[in-house]
């Protein structure tokens, strides 16, 4: 899989199949999924916790940390997809609709400096 050739629907299906094969989906509810998402977001934050903000991009230069970054981002996206599936949310549509809302809230003219 890669970003250029894989659809969000394909990723959601992959996650569903993976979870179903392990019997996870039947036991996890919305609260569990939101908590798991929160934990994974915290694990992502932990990578940067003691780095000075000027050095945050250095994570990419350390192979082990860069791999860790990719894994935690994947974990976060995993639970975003699980929540979308749980609540029957079309993520692409939700992003598009929120972007339109943000465009109203933050017009380009007000953002240029
Ligand atoms: Mg994790």
Backbone and ligand atoms as CSV (ligand in chain L), in Angstrom:
chain,resi,resn,atom,element,x,y,z
A,1,UNK,N,N,0.847,-1.188,0.000
A,1,UNK,CA,C,0.000,0.000,0.000
A,1,UNK,C,C,0.885,1.242,0.000
A,2,UNK,N,N,0.419,2.287,-0.672
A,2,UNK,CA,C,1.050,3.601,-0.543
A,2,UNK,C,C,-0.022,4.669,-0.788
A,3,UNK,N,N,0.302,5.908,-0.407
A,3,UNK,CA,C,-0.696,6.984,-0.450
A,3,UNK,C,C,-1.227,7.259,-1.856
A,4,UNK,N,N,-0.395,7.050,-2.858
A,4,UNK,CA,C,-0.807,7.398,-4.214
A,4,UNK,C,C,-1.776,6.396,-4.825
A,5,UNK,N,N,-1.711,5.148,-4.390
A,5,UNK,CA,C,-2.538,4.126,-5.039
A,5,UNK,C,C,-3.600,3.516,-4.125
A,6,UNK,N,N,-3.589,3.885,-2.854
A,6,UNK,CA,C,-4.512,3.269,-1.899
A,6,UNK,C,C,-5.595,4.263,-1.503
A,7,UNK,N,N,-6.838,3.831,-1.559
A,7,UNK,CA,C,-7.939,4.703,-1.152
A,7,UNK,C,C,-8.197,4.566,0.348
A,8,UNK,N,N,-8.878,5.540,0.889
A,8,UNK,CA,C,-9.261,5.461,2.307
A,8,UNK,C,C,-10.173,4.251,2.513
A,9,UNK,N,N,-11.038,3.979,1.548
A,9,UNK,CA,C,-11.931,2.812,1.649
A,9,UNK,C,C,-11.124,1.519,1.745
A,10,UNK,N,N,-10.059,1.437,0.983
A,10,UNK,CA,C,-9.209,0.236,1.042
A,10,UNK,C,C,-8.524,0.114,2.404
A,11,UNK,N,N,-8.085,1.224,2.948
A,11,UNK,CA,C,-7.452,1.191,4.272
A,11,UNK,C,C,-8.480,0.770,5.325
A,12,UNK,N,N,-9.681,1.365,5.251
A,12,UNK,CA,C,-10.731,0.999,6.206
A,12,UNK,C,C,-11.035,-0.502,6.124
A,13,UNK,N,N,-11.106,-1.028,4.905
A,13,UNK,CA,C,-11.393,-2.464,4.718
A,13,UNK,C,C,-10.262,-3.307,5.298
A,14,UNK,N,N,-9.035,-2.902,5.056
A,14,UNK,CA,C,-7.877,-3.622,5.597
A,14,UNK,C,C,-7.947,-3.669,7.130
A,15,UNK,N,N,-8.260,-2.526,7.737
A,15,UNK,CA,C,-8.339,-2.453,9.199
A,15,UNK,C,C,-9.494,-3.302,9.728
A,16,UNK,N,N,-10.640,-3.239,9.038
A,16,UNK,CA,C,-11.782,-4.066,9.448
A,16,UNK,C,C,-11.437,-5.543,9.374
A,17,UNK,N,N,-10.838,-5.954,8.272
A,17,UNK,CA,C,-10.488,-7.370,8.107
A,17,UNK,C,C,-9.484,-7.812,9.169
A,18,UNK,N,N,-8.483,-6.971,9.402
A,18,UNK,CA,C,-7.458,-7.266,10.413
A,18,UNK,C,C,-8.111,-7.415,11.787
A,19,UNK,N,N,-9.007,-6.477,12.107
A,19,UNK,CA,C,-9.658,-6.479,13.419
A,19,UNK,C,C,-10.635,-7.643,13.552
A,20,UNK,N,N,-11.378,-7.922,12.503
A,20,UNK,CA,C,-12.333,-9.034,12.544
A,20,UNK,C,C,-11.617,-10.371,12.708
A,21,UNK,N,N,-10.491,-10.530,12.036
A,21,UNK,CA,C,-9.744,-11.791,12.118
A,21,UNK,C,C,-9.293,-12.072,13.544
A,22,UNK,N,N,-9.197,-11.014,14.365
A,22,UNK,CA,C,-8.757,-11.155,15.753
A,22,UNK,C,C,-9.915,-10.994,16.747
A,23,UNK,N,N,-11.116,-10.830,16.213
A,23,UNK,CA,C,-12.292,-10.707,17.069
A,23,UNK,C,C,-12.343,-9.411,17.857
A,24,UNK,N,N,-11.682,-8.377,17.370
A,24,UNK,CA,C,-11.613,-7.123,18.134
A,24,UNK,C,C,-12.845,-6.255,17.948
A,25,UNK,N,N,-13.409,-6.231,16.749
A,25,UNK,CA,C,-14.472,-5.258,16.476
A,25,UNK,C,C,-15.710,-5.482,17.314
A,26,UNK,N,N,-16.037,-6.738,17.607
A,26,UNK,CA,C,-17.279,-7.010,18.331
A,26,UNK,C,C,-17.222,-6.547,19.784
A,27,UNK,N,N,-16.024,-6.432,20.341
A,27,UNK,CA,C,-15.887,-6.083,21.752
A,27,UNK,C,C,-15.577,-4.615,21.999
A,28,UNK,N,N,-15.231,-3.868,20.960
A,28,UNK,CA,C,-14.812,-2.488,21.183
A,28,UNK,C,C,-15.955,-1.521,20.879
A,29,UNK,N,N,-16.177,-0.621,21.803
A,29,UNK,CA,C,-17.237,0.371,21.632
A,29,UNK,C,C,-16.614,1.744,21.376
A,30,UNK,N,N,-17.461,2.739,21.164
A,30,UNK,CA,C,-16.981,4.079,20.826
A,30,UNK,C,C,-16.053,4.631,21.891
A,31,UNK,N,N,-16.403,4.420,23.153
A,31,UNK,CA,C,-15.558,4.940,24.242
A,31,UNK,C,C,-14.184,4.310,24.192
A,32,UNK,N,N,-14.122,3.007,23.994
A,32,UNK,CA,C,-12.818,2.319,23.916
A,32,UNK,C,C,-11.991,2.854,22.746
A,33,UNK,N,N,-12.652,3.060,21.619
A,33,UNK,CA,C,-11.936,3.529,20.434
A,33,UNK,C,C,-11.408,4.951,20.617
A,34,UNK,N,N,-12.213,5.817,21.231
A,34,UNK,CA,C,-11.763,7.193,21.476
A,34,UNK,C,C,-10.605,7.195,22.472
A,35,UNK,N,N,-10.683,6.357,23.494
A,35,UNK,CA,C,-9.582,6.293,24.461
A,35,UNK,C,C,-8.314,5.765,23.795
A,36,UNK,N,N,-8.465,4.764,22.945
A,36,UNK,CA,C,-7.296,4.225,22.241
A,36,UNK,C,C,-6.681,5.291,21.332
A,37,UNK,N,N,-7.527,6.061,20.671
A,37,UNK,CA,C,-7.032,7.151,19.820
A,37,UNK,C,C,-6.250,8.161,20.662
A,38,UNK,N,N,-6.787,8.494,21.813
A,38,UNK,CA,C,-6.136,9.447,22.702
A,38,UNK,C,C,-4.776,8.928,23.174
A,39,UNK,N,N,-4.710,7.647,23.514
A,39,UNK,CA,C,-3.444,7.040,23.948
A,39,UNK,C,C,-2.429,7.063,22.814
A,40,UNK,N,N,-2.885,6.727,21.613
A,40,UNK,CA,C,-1.955,6.727,20.476
A,40,UNK,C,C,-1.469,8.147,20.157
A,41,UNK,N,N,-2.357,9.133,20.312
A,41,UNK,CA,C,-1.937,10.530,20.105
A,41,UNK,C,C,-0.901,10.927,21.153
A,42,UNK,N,N,-1.068,10.429,22.373
A,42,UNK,CA,C,-0.091,10.710,23.430
A,42,UNK,C,C,1.246,10.041,23.109
A,43,UNK,N,N,1.197,8.821,22.574
A,43,UNK,CA,C,2.434,8.138,22.187
A,43,UNK,C,C,3.145,8.918,21.078
A,44,UNK,N,N,2.374,9.505,20.183
A,44,UNK,CA,C,2.952,10.357,19.137
A,44,UNK,C,C,3.619,11.589,19.766
A,45,UNK,N,N,2.929,12.213,20.701
A,45,UNK,CA,C,3.473,13.389,21.381
A,45,UNK,C,C,4.751,13.055,22.143
A,46,UNK,N,N,4.793,11.854,22.708
A,46,UNK,CA,C,5.939,11.448,23.523
A,46,UNK,C,C,7.249,11.480,22.726
A,47,UNK,N,N,7.162,11.233,21.442
A,47,UNK,CA,C,8.363,11.261,20.595
A,47,UNK,C,C,9.029,12.631,20.664
A,48,UNK,N,N,8.210,13.661,20.786
A,48,UNK,CA,C,8.714,15.034,20.748
A,48,UNK,C,C,8.823,15.674,22.135
A,49,UNK,N,N,8.425,14.932,23.161
A,49,UNK,CA,C,8.228,15.512,24.495
A,49,UNK,C,C,9.409,16.346,25.002
A,50,UNK,N,N,10.621,15.859,24.924
A,50,UNK,CA,C,11.739,16.585,25.519
A,50,UNK,C,C,12.635,17.230,24.477
A,51,UNK,N,N,12.165,17.262,23.248
A,51,UNK,CA,C,12.938,17.939,22.212
A,51,UNK,C,C,12.624,19.429,22.238
A,52,UNK,N,N,13.635,20.240,22.071
A,52,UNK,CA,C,13.396,21.671,21.906
A,52,UNK,C,C,12.662,21.843,20.580
A,53,UNK,N,N,11.757,22.798,20.511
A,53,UNK,CA,C,10.964,22.964,19.284
A,53,UNK,C,C,11.852,23.190,18.059
A,54,UNK,N,N,13.009,23.799,18.248
A,54,UNK,CA,C,13.925,24.004,17.117
A,54,UNK,C,C,14.504,22.691,16.603
A,55,UNK,N,N,14.473,21.647,17.433
A,55,UNK,CA,C,15.053,20.352,17.047
A,55,UNK,C,C,14.003,19.300,16.696
A,56,UNK,N,N,12.731,19.668,16.690
A,56,UNK,CA,C,11.667,18.678,16.485
A,56,UNK,C,C,11.795,17.952,15.140
A,57,UNK,N,N,12.240,18.661,14.119
A,57,UNK,CA,C,12.374,18.017,12.808
A,57,UNK,C,C,13.526,17.016,12.754
A,58,UNK,N,N,14.384,17.024,13.762
A,58,UNK,CA,C,15.522,16.103,13.770
A,58,UNK,C,C,15.076,14.644,13.882
A,59,UNK,N,N,13.833,14.419,14.254
A,59,UNK,CA,C,13.299,13.055,14.338
A,59,UNK,C,C,13.483,12.326,13.006
A,60,UNK,N,N,13.395,13.073,11.934
A,60,UNK,CA,C,13.530,12.460,10.610
A,60,UNK,C,C,14.956,11.982,10.332
A,61,UNK,N,N,15.902,12.544,11.031
A,61,UNK,CA,C,17.309,12.191,10.796
A,61,UNK,C,C,17.761,10.972,11.590
A,62,UNK,N,N,16.938,10.542,12.531
A,62,UNK,CA,C,17.246,9.358,13.346
A,62,UNK,C,C,16.352,8.223,12.852
A,63,UNK,N,N,16.957,7.214,12.236
A,63,UNK,CA,C,16.176,6.140,11.599
A,63,UNK,C,C,15.195,5.471,12.561
A,64,UNK,N,N,15.649,5.234,13.784
A,64,UNK,CA,C,14.792,4.563,14.768
A,64,UNK,C,C,13.618,5.458,15.168
A,65,UNK,N,N,13.905,6.720,15.415
A,65,UNK,CA,C,12.842,7.649,15.789
A,65,UNK,C,C,11.886,7.909,14.617
A,66,UNK,N,N,12.436,7.972,13.435
A,66,UNK,CA,C,11.592,8.196,12.254
A,66,UNK,C,C,10.642,7.015,12.049
A,67,UNK,N,N,11.137,5.809,12.274
A,67,UNK,CA,C,10.283,4.618,12.189
A,67,UNK,C,C,9.200,4.682,13.266
A,68,UNK,N,N,9.606,5.081,14.467
A,68,UNK,CA,C,8.659,5.208,15.574
A,68,UNK,C,C,7.573,6.225,15.229
A,69,UNK,N,N,7.974,7.363,14.649
A,69,UNK,CA,C,7.024,8.386,14.228
A,69,UNK,C,C,5.999,7.816,13.249
A,70,UNK,N,N,6.477,7.073,12.280
A,70,UNK,CA,C,5.570,6.475,11.295
A,70,UNK,C,C,4.596,5.498,11.949
A,71,UNK,N,N,5.102,4.713,12.903
A,71,UNK,CA,C,4.239,3.746,13.583
A,71,UNK,C,C,3.161,4.431,14.411
A,72,UNK,N,N,3.520,5.492,15.119
A,72,UNK,CA,C,2.518,6.173,15.954
A,72,UNK,C,C,1.500,6.927,15.099
A,73,UNK,N,N,1.954,7.515,13.999
A,73,UNK,CA,C,0.995,8.150,13.081
A,73,UNK,C,C,0.033,7.109,12.513
A,74,UNK,N,N,0.570,5.949,12.213
A,74,UNK,CA,C,-0.278,4.859,11.717
A,74,UNK,C,C,-1.295,4.436,12.773
A,75,UNK,N,N,-0.836,4.338,14.019
A,75,UNK,CA,C,-1.759,3.963,15.109
A,75,UNK,C,C,-2.882,4.994,15.255
A,76,UNK,N,N,-2.535,6.277,15.178
A,76,UNK,CA,C,-3.552,7.332,15.274
A,76,UNK,C,C,-4.547,7.198,14.130
A,77,UNK,N,N,-4.039,7.040,12.928
A,77,UNK,CA,C,-4.927,6.932,11.756
A,77,UNK,C,C,-5.792,5.680,11.847
A,78,UNK,N,N,-5.214,4.619,12.398
A,78,UNK,CA,C,-5.948,3.357,12.583
A,78,UNK,C,C,-7.239,3.621,13.375
A,79,UNK,N,N,-7.095,4.320,14.505
A,79,UNK,CA,C,-8.276,4.545,15.344
A,79,UNK,C,C,-9.205,5.607,14.759
A,80,UNK,N,N,-8.685,6.532,14.004
A,80,UNK,CA,C,-9.561,7.459,13.277
A,80,UNK,C,C,-10.435,6.649,12.316
A,81,UNK,N,N,-9.823,5.720,11.607
A,81,UNK,CA,C,-10.585,4.879,10.662
A,81,UNK,C,C,-11.579,3.991,11.395
A,82,UNK,N,N,-11.165,3.434,12.533
A,82,UNK,CA,C,-12.085,2.584,13.303
A,82,UNK,C,C,-13.300,3.388,13.778
A,83,UNK,N,N,-13.067,4.612,14.223
A,83,UNK,CA,C,-14.181,5.455,14.677
A,83,UNK,C,C,-15.085,5.837,13.513
A,84,UNK,N,N,-14.497,6.133,12.366
A,84,UNK,CA,C,-15.309,6.446,11.178
A,84,UNK,C,C,-16.177,5.251,10.810
A,85,UNK,N,N,-15.609,4.077,10.863
A,85,UNK,CA,C,-16.369,2.867,10.544
A,85,UNK,C,C,-17.459,2.641,11.590
A,86,UNK,N,N,-17.123,2.831,12.862
A,86,UNK,CA,C,-18.082,2.622,13.947
A,86,UNK,C,C,-19.295,3.541,13.809
A,87,UNK,N,N,-19.032,4.805,13.432
A,87,UNK,CA,C,-20.111,5.787,13.338
A,87,UNK,C,C,-20.596,6.011,11.908
A,88,UNK,N,N,-20.119,5.151,10.992
A,88,UNK,CA,C,-20.518,5.255,9.586
A,88,UNK,C,C,-20.252,6.655,9.033
A,89,UNK,N,N,-19.026,7.123,9.222
A,89,UNK,CA,C,-18.609,8.438,8.744
A,89,UNK,C,C,-17.722,8.278,7.524
A,90,UNK,N,N,-18.058,8.996,6.467
A,90,UNK,CA,C,-17.229,9.039,5.271
A,90,UNK,C,C,-16.139,10.080,5.542
A,91,UNK,N,N,-14.922,9.619,5.794
A,91,UNK,CA,C,-13.842,10.516,6.215
A,91,UNK,C,C,-13.515,11.570,5.165
A,92,UNK,N,N,-13.471,11.169,3.909
A,92,UNK,CA,C,-13.155,12.140,2.844
A,92,UNK,C,C,-14.208,13.242,2.801
A,93,UNK,N,N,-15.482,12.855,2.914
A,93,UNK,CA,C,-16.551,13.855,2.916
A,93,UNK,C,C,-16.457,14.746,4.148
A,94,UNK,N,N,-16.173,14.129,5.303
A,94,UNK,CA,C,-16.065,14.901,6.549
A,94,UNK,C,C,-14.930,15.920,6.451
A,95,UNK,N,N,-13.801,15.519,5.870
A,95,UNK,CA,C,-12.667,16.443,5.713
A,95,UNK,C,C,-13.042,17.576,4.761
A,96,UNK,N,N,-13.712,17.216,3.675
A,96,UNK,CA,C,-14.114,18.229,2.696
A,96,UNK,C,C,-15.069,19.238,3.332
A,97,UNK,N,N,-16.051,18.737,4.075
A,97,UNK,CA,C,-17.027,19.622,4.708
A,97,UNK,C,C,-16.387,20.506,5.777
A,98,UNK,N,N,-15.452,19.931,6.530
A,98,UNK,CA,C,-14.781,20.728,7.572
A,98,UNK,C,C,-13.870,21.773,6.932
A,99,UNK,N,N,-13.236,21.423,5.824
A,99,UNK,CA,C,-12.371,22.383,5.124
A,99,UNK,C,C,-13.199,23.566,4.622
A,100,UNK,N,N,-14.406,23.273,4.137
A,100,UNK,CA,C,-15.279,24.350,3.664
A,100,UNK,C,C,-15.667,25.258,4.831
A,101,UNK,N,N,-15.952,24.637,5.966
A,101,UNK,CA,C,-16.295,25.401,7.162
A,101,UNK,C,C,-15.107,26.257,7.617
A,102,UNK,N,N,-13.909,25.664,7.582
A,102,UNK,CA,C,-12.700,26.406,7.968
A,102,UNK,C,C,-12.414,27.547,7.001
A,103,UNK,N,N,-12.725,27.341,5.733
A,103,UNK,CA,C,-12.500,28.397,4.743
A,103,UNK,C,C,-13.386,29.604,5.044
A,104,UNK,N,N,-14.597,29.343,5.533
A,104,UNK,CA,C,-15.485,30.437,5.934
A,104,UNK,C,C,-14.947,31.134,7.178
A,105,UNK,N,N,-14.461,30.336,8.113
A,105,UNK,CA,C,-13.984,30.874,9.388
A,105,UNK,C,C,-12.660,31.609,9.242
A,106,UNK,N,N,-11.808,31.093,8.348
A,106,UNK,CA,C,-10.475,31.674,8.145
A,106,UNK,C,C,-10.291,32.040,6.677
A,107,UNK,N,N,-10.899,33.114,6.222
A,107,UNK,CA,C,-10.744,33.488,4.809
A,107,UNK,C,C,-9.281,33.817,4.503
A,108,UNK,N,N,-8.860,33.506,3.278
A,108,UNK,CA,C,-7.463,33.704,2.868
A,108,UNK,C,C,-7.022,35.143,3.115
A,109,UNK,N,N,-7.906,36.072,2.829
A,109,UNK,CA,C,-7.554,37.485,2.960
A,109,UNK,C,C,-7.133,37.826,4.391
A,110,UNK,N,N,-7.733,37.162,5.365
A,110,UNK,CA,C,-7.423,37.438,6.757
A,110,UNK,C,C,-6.188,36.732,7.256
A,111,UNK,N,N,-5.638,35.818,6.446
A,111,UNK,CA,C,-4.500,35.010,6.889
A,111,UNK,C,C,-3.170,35.462,6.316
A,112,UNK,N,N,-3.220,36.186,5.230
A,112,UNK,CA,C,-1.960,36.596,4.576
A,112,UNK,C,C,-1.294,37.690,5.382
A,113,UNK,N,N,0.013,37.539,5.562
A,113,UNK,CA,C,0.737,38.561,6.311
A,113,UNK,C,C,1.761,39.244,5.437
L,1,MG,MG,MG,1.233,3.266,19.426
